[in-house]
Amino acid sequence: MMKAAPVTSETREMTRAAAQWLALLDCDEFSEADLARLQNWRNSHPGHERAWQRALLLRQRFSGLPPELAMASLDRPDLGRRRALKQALGVAVVLPAAWLLGRQLPVEVWRADLHTGTGDQQQLTLADGSLLQLNTDSAVDLDLQANQLRLVRGEIALKVPGSSALSLLLPYGRALVRQSEVCVRLDDQHCRVSVVSGSVQVLSSVGAAQVIKQGQQLSLQRSGFGAVQPFDPSLPDWREGVLMAQDQPLGDFLRELSRYRPGLLRWDPALERLRVTGSFRLNDTDRVLALLAASLPLAVQSRTRYWVTLVPREKTA
């Protein structure tokens, strides 16, 4: 059976953008100027046009959506339904993106035993007393009879107490977790394993083995291991619902924040090198943006809750 091509973060962004444009196209306030911006977006990258054509194709098929997704149909509504669309624009923006991405994501993501959506987190205690936390947009399969978990997508924290031991299966190997706490994040090309406490043995799919201890992390890749590097155990602050920044470039901070926000978050390149310091609650990313605007020379421009652009303050005049 042919294996689906991996979906990159760039592809996901293009797909969500296409869904956003298609939903907004059916909004009363979509203007000729917006139509021109849409055309510019389509022309700016071959991937944009491909995502747009996929969106148009799926639009024709939305009459077959499950009932719970019917309200997100992108068929042009009549006047009454158009008003309802404006009131529920947030849903109409997010669900088409999920529907479009569902045509590209591996089937196992949707069939995973546990999963979280964008901006959601989940915590549970396993039968052996281990604590498992899923970060935003993550998926895990459980096989507790075999004492193993499989990270399908995203990021998790796993704390295994006492004499328990769990095998964590990863795309490029596995980690053996016993009496320790580990954070694991899966990106497009590698998997980062970070030890918060104790020690963890990591085995790569090419046969190498490495023990990493508290305060260390390594990158697990298709070709094997990256170098062992220092790790600050306070960094995975998402476990407490917080995003920390200490004199961090704003661009890096916003790229991390965007993992917790549905829709589009964009910013002027001129803002990339501004510095941000602070502790920000992840359960209200709108407030995070407001705090940034209050403390940095930038302004927040919101077309909707799901389409936000940050610009230098002087550009708003």
C-alpha positions in Angstrom: 0.0 0.0 0.0 1.4 3.4 -0.9 2.3 5.5 2.0 0.9 9.1 2.2 3.5 11.8 1.8 4.2 13.7 5.0 2.3 16.9 5.6 4.7 19.8 6.4 4.0 22.8 8.5 4.1 24.9 5.3 1.5 22.7 3.6 -0.8 22.9 6.7 -0.5 26.7 6.7 -1.4 26.9 3.0 -4.4 24.6 3.5 -5.7 26.5 6.4 -5.2 29.8 4.5 -7.2 28.4 1.6 -10.0 27.3 3.9 -9.9 30.8 5.5 -10.2 32.6 2.1 -13.0 30.3 1.0 -15.0 30.9 4.2 -14.4 34.7 4.0 -15.4 34.7 0.3 -19.0 33.8 1.4 -19.1 36.6 4.0 -21.2 39.8 3.3 -18.2 42.1 3.9 -15.9 40.5 1.3 -15.0 43.4 -1.0 -13.4 43.8 -4.4 -10.2 44.8 -2.6 -10.3 41.5 -0.7 -10.9 39.6 -4.0 -7.7 41.3 -5.4 -5.8 40.2 -2.2 -7.0 36.7 -2.7 -5.8 36.7 -6.3 -2.4 38.0 -5.2 -2.2 35.3 -2.6 -3.0 32.6 -5.2 -0.4 34.0 -7.5 2.4 34.4 -4.9 3.2 30.7 -4.6 2.4 27.5 -6.6 1.4 25.8 -3.4 -1.2 28.5 -2.7 -3.0 27.8 -6.0 -2.9 24.0 -5.4 -4.4 24.5 -2.0 -7.1 26.8 -3.4 -8.0 24.3 -6.1 -8.3 21.6 -3.5 -10.6 23.8 -1.5 -12.8 24.5 -4.5 -13.1 20.8 -5.3 -14.0 19.9 -1.7 -16.5 22.8 -1.6 -18.5 20.9 -4.2 -18.6 17.8 -2.0 -19.5 19.5 1.3 -23.1 18.4 0.9 -21.8 15.0 2.0 -20.3 16.2 5.2 -21.3 14.5 8.5 -24.2 16.4 10.2 -21.9 17.9 12.9 -19.9 19.6 10.2 -22.9 20.8 8.1 -22.8 24.3 9.6 -19.4 24.8 8.1 -20.5 24.1 4.5 -18.8 26.4 2.0 -21.7 26.4 -0.5 -22.8 30.0 -0.9 -25.7 30.5 1.5 -29.0 32.4 1.1 -29.4 35.6 3.0 -30.6 34.0 6.3 -27.9 31.4 6.2 -25.3 34.1 5.4 -26.2 35.9 8.6 -25.7 32.6 10.5 -22.4 32.2 8.8 -21.2 35.6 10.0 -22.2 34.7 13.5 -20.4 31.4 13.4 -17.5 32.5 11.2 -15.0 31.0 13.7 -16.4 27.6 13.2 -16.7 28.0 9.4 -13.0 28.9 9.3 -11.7 26.1 11.5 -13.7 23.2 10.4 -13.0 23.5 6.6 -9.3 23.6 7.4 -9.7 20.5 9.5 -11.7 18.9 6.7 -9.1 19.8 4.0 -6.2 18.7 6.2 -8.0 15.4 6.8 -7.5 14.6 3.2 -3.8 14.8 3.6 -3.0 13.7 7.2 -2.1 10.1 7.8 -5.1 8.0 8.7 -3.5 7.0 12.1 -3.8 10.6 13.3 -7.5 10.5 13.1 -7.7 7.0 14.6 -5.4 7.7 17.5 -6.6 6.7 20.9 -6.0 10.2 22.3 -5.8 13.4 20.5 -6.1 17.2 21.0 -7.1 20.0 18.7 -5.3 23.3 18.2 -5.1 25.1 21.5 -6.3 22.2 23.5 -4.4 20.1 26.1 -5.2 16.9 27.9 -3.9 15.1 31.0 -4.6 11.7 32.3 -3.3 9.1 34.7 -2.6 5.7 33.3 -3.4 2.4 35.1 0.2 2.1 36.4 0.2 5.6 37.8 2.1 7.2 35.0 1.0 10.8 34.1 0.5 11.6 30.4 0.0 15.1 29.1 -0.8 15.9 25.5 0.0 19.4 24.2 -1.8 21.2 21.4 -2.6 19.4 18.1 -1.2 16.0 19.4 -2.1 12.4 19.0 -1.1 9.2 20.9 -1.9 5.5 20.6 -1.9 3.4 23.8 -1.1 -0.3 24.2 -0.9 -0.7 28.0 -0.9 -4.5 27.8 2.4 -4.2 26.0 3.5 -1.3 28.3 3.9 1.0 25.3 2.7 4.3 23.8 3.1 5.6 20.3 3.5 9.3 19.6 1.6 9.9 16.3 1.7 13.7 16.3 2.6 16.7 18.3 4.1 16.9 21.8 3.7 15.0 25.1 5.1 14.9 28.6 5.3 11.5 30.3 6.1 10.9 34.0 6.6 7.3 35.0 6.9 6.6 38.7 8.1 3.8 40.9 9.0 0.5 39.3 6.8 1.1 36.2 8.4 1.2 32.8 6.9 2.3 29.5 8.2 2.1 25.9 7.5 5.2 23.9 7.4 4.4 20.2 8.6 7.3 17.9 8.8 7.7 14.1 12.6 7.2 14.2 13.1 4.9 17.2 11.9 4.5 20.7 12.5 5.7 24.3 12.5 3.5 27.4 11.1 5.5 30.3 11.5 4.2 33.9 11.2 6.3 37.1 11.7 9.4 35.0 9.9 12.3 33.3 10.4 13.1 29.7 9.1 15.6 27.2 8.9 14.6 23.5 8.1 16.8 20.5 7.7 15.6 17.0 8.4 18.0 14.2 8.5 17.5 10.4 12.0 16.1 10.2 13.0 15.0 13.7 11.8 14.1 17.2 13.3 16.0 20.2 13.5 14.0 23.4 14.2 16.0 26.6 14.6 14.6 30.1 13.0 16.6 33.0 14.1 14.1 35.7 15.8 10.7 35.9 17.3 9.2 32.8 16.0 7.7 29.6 17.4 5.2 27.1 16.8 6.2 23.5 17.2 3.7 20.6 17.2 4.8 17.0 15.7 2.9 14.1 19.3 2.4 12.7 20.4 0.5 15.7 22.2 3.0 17.9 21.5 3.5 21.6 22.0 6.6 23.8 21.2 7.3 27.5 20.3 10.9 28.3 20.0 12.2 31.8 18.2 15.0 33.6 18.8 18.3 32.0 19.8 16.8 28.6 18.0 16.4 25.3 18.7 15.0 21.8 17.2 15.0 18.4 16.2 11.7 16.9 16.2 11.6 13.1 15.9 9.2 10.3 19.7 9.0 10.1 20.1 8.5 13.9 21.0 10.8 16.7 21.9 14.5 16.9 24.2 15.7 19.5 23.2 15.6 23.2 22.6 19.2 24.3 21.8 20.9 27.6 18.1 21.2 28.5 16.4 23.6 30.9 13.7 21.5 32.7 11.7 24.7 33.2 11.3 25.1 29.4 8.3 22.8 28.8 6.1 25.3 30.6 3.1 24.3 28.4 2.5 21.6 31.0 1.3 24.4 33.3 -0.6 26.2 30.5 2.1 28.9 30.2 4.4 30.1 27.5 7.6 31.7 28.8 9.9 34.1 27.0 13.2 35.5 28.2 14.5 38.2 25.9 13.3 36.0 23.0 13.0 37.3 19.4 9.4 38.1 18.8 9.3 36.1 15.6 10.3 32.9 17.4 7.8 33.6 20.1 5.0 34.1 17.6 5.8 30.9 15.8 5.4 29.1 19.0 2.3 31.0 20.0 0.7 30.2 16.7 0.7 26.5 17.5 -2.0 27.3 20.1 -4.2 29.5 17.9 -6.6 28.3 15.2 -6.7 30.3 12.0 -4.0 32.6 10.7 -1.5 34.6 12.7 0.8 36.7 10.6 3.2 39.5 11.3 5.3 42.1 9.4 8.9 40.9 9.0 10.0 44.1 10.6 8.8 42.8 13.9 10.9 39.6 13.8 13.8 41.0 15.9 11.9 42.8 18.6 12.5 41.1 22.0 9.9 39.8 24.3 10.1 38.7 28.0 7.2 37.5 30.1 4.9 34.6 31.2 1.8 34.3 29.1 -1.3 32.1 29.7 -2.1 29.9 26.8 -5.8 29.7 27.5 -6.3 33.2 26.1 -4.1 33.9 23.2 -6.1 37.0 22.3 -5.0 38.5 25.6 -1.4 37.5 24.8 -1.6 39.5 21.6 -3.1 42.5 23.5 -0.3 42.4 26.0 2.3 42.3 23.2 0.7 45.4 21.7 0.7 47.2 25.0 4.4 46.5 25.6 6.0 46.6 22.1 5.7 49.0 19.2 3.2 47.0 17.3 -0.5 46.9 16.6 -3.0 44.0 16.2 -5.2 44.1 13.1 -8.0 41.6 13.3 -10.3 40.8 10.4 -11.8 38.1 12.5 -10.8 36.1 15.6 -9.2 33.7 13.1 -7.4 36.1 10.9 -4.9 38.4 12.7 -1.9 40.3 11.5 0.6 42.2 13.6 2.2 45.3 12.1 4.5 48.1 13.3 2.5 50.6 15.2 3.4 53.5 12.8 1.9 51.6 9.9 -1.6 51.9 11.4 -1.7 55.6 11.1 
